[in-house]
Amino acid sequence: MGNSLKAKISVLTLKRDISSDEAKVIKEALDKQTPKKPVLLMEGFSFTACPVCGTRTQTKYCPECGQCLDREV
């Protein structure tokens, strides 16, 4: 998540436009949209897992937790 976005969330929290719980939910949702490299399960094969929850997947988004996965090689 970019620093400017973190700053905006902090400002909104300080102004009491949103609660700290709401800011936490927003941050978690934004973090899930930041692509993360999948974990390679077996060298030489394309078996991968989500780096957040460990679910095996070949998709752009983890079907279990919703994490965006970076499929670019």
N, C-alpha and C positions, 0 to 999 in steps of 0.2 A: 504494500500500500504506500502511495506517495506521501512525502512529508506534508505537502499542502493539504491533503485530505485529512491526515491526522490532526493538523492544526485546526482545520474547520470543525472537526468533531469536538476537539478540546474547547474551542470558542463556544460552540453551541451548548456544551455541557456547562461551561462557566456561566453563560447567560441564562441557564435554566430552561432553555427552549426544549431540551431533551434531558432525560435523567441519565445517570451513569449506567444504569442497566440497559437503557435504550442504546446508548453509545456503544456498549459492549456487544450488543446484538448486531448493530451496524458494522462494527469492526470485524466480527466473525464472518458476516456475510460477504464483506469485501475481501477478506483474506481467502475465502473459498474461491473467489473469482480470479485470484492471482495464480496463474498456472505453476504447478510444481512438477518436477521430473518424477515419473513413476519409478518404482524400485524394480530393478531387473532381478527376477527370481531364479533364472537358470541361464548361465553363460552360453551363448551360441543359439539360444532360442528367444522367441519374442514373448515369453511369459513375463508379465509385469503385474505389479500390485500398487495400490494407492499408497503414497507415503504417509498419509494421515491415519487411515484405519486398517490398512493391510489387505483390503479386499482385492482379489484377483480381477483384473479388468483389462480390456483392450480398447475401451472407449475414451472419448475426450473428457467425460465427466464420470466420476466414481458413482456407480449405482447405489452404493450404500450411504456414503456421507455427502455426496455432491461436490467434492473437491474437483476443481478444474485441473486437468492434467496436461502437461506440455508434451505433446506427441512429436514435436519437431526434432529431428536428429541432427 
